[in-house]
Amino acid sequence: MKVDNCAKGAALATGTGLPSVTVDTVDAGPPPSAAAAAALAASARRMLCLDDDLSGFYAACAGDPALEWARSGAGRLLRSPTVFEDVIKTVCTTNCAWSATERMAGALVGRLGEPAPGAPPGGVAGRAFPSPAAMASAGEDFYRDIARAGYRGPYLREIATRVAGGELGLEALLSASRTDLPDEEVERRLLELPGVGPYAAAHVMLLLGRHSRLVLDSWTRPKYARLMGGPKGRLVTDRTIARRFRRYREQAGLAFWLVLTRDWVDDQEG
């Protein structure tokens, strides 16, 4: 990774699979200490997946009309600073509309998140995602009446309690290599978590850079069917989808996701 202090924004290099990033600088007060700067850089690298080498994936995209566009540098999904946050947010996406997900996540941040100096009172602006300890200390009434998390409330609180108490180590799922922790084991551990089923496990794995699983749910299936031009209301079978992306092997889930989200990308930007 290369970081330059200039005012040109972020840009991805092509060809190597590893990005070169430029960073805007602003006058935001005294500079951070060396330790704080290193922590910020590490967090940025993690959130932007800057250490992921996607050159093999880009090579596999060659000749695939649906994914040729991705070879210009697509494929690094924005993830949270911690695996804990990604797991909690993913549970908040299950079996509900996006507006409900926003409500639940907003309540967690707005009511339990630590505010930055000078953060405005109320709302989510200037607040961090809550720590496991903060979520564990919130009562059942918070999850029921304020976050209105429904059946997810006890699951969210249990995950937070186990992480805060040291019983559950989620961060190792990102730091461990595939040799030490194969995808099958990562999936097994995720599926053991309360509120995490096949969809949620695949979604978290995608954010971990474990791209072998397809995220199949009530949004991805109909979207894929529409892209394939099938009759309205008729889905493509999961087996057929898996066969379409089999050539991508460990990157099958990423290939599937990029096909689904191609229309999210501004052609002028990428």
Secondary structure as GFF3:
##gff-version 3
##sequence-region A 1 270
A	DSSP	beta_strand	3	5	.	.	.	ID=ss1
A	DSSP	beta_strand	21	23	.	.	.	ID=ss2
A	DSSP	alpha_helix	34	47	.	.	.	ID=ss3
A	DSSP	alpha_helix	55	61	.	.	.	ID=ss4
A	DSSP	three_ten_helix	68	72	.	.	.	ID=ss5
A	DSSP	alpha_helix	83	91	.	.	.	ID=ss6
A	DSSP	alpha_helix	98	107	.	.	.	ID=ss7
A	DSSP	pi_helix	108	112	.	.	.	ID=ss8
A	DSSP	alpha_helix	132	137	.	.	.	ID=ss9
A	DSSP	alpha_helix	140	141	.	.	.	ID=ss10
A	DSSP	pi_helix	142	146	.	.	.	ID=ss11
A	DSSP	alpha_helix	152	164	.	.	.	ID=ss12
A	DSSP	alpha_helix	172	175	.	.	.	ID=ss13
A	DSSP	alpha_helix	183	191	.	.	.	ID=ss14
A	DSSP	alpha_helix	198	207	.	.	.	ID=ss15
A	DSSP	alpha_helix	220	227	.	.	.	ID=ss16
A	DSSP	alpha_helix	238	244	.	.	.	ID=ss17
A	DSSP	three_ten_helix	246	251	.	.	.	ID=ss18
A	DSSP	alpha_helix	252	260	.	.	.	ID=ss19
A	DSSP	three_ten_helix	262	264	.	.	.	ID=ss20
###
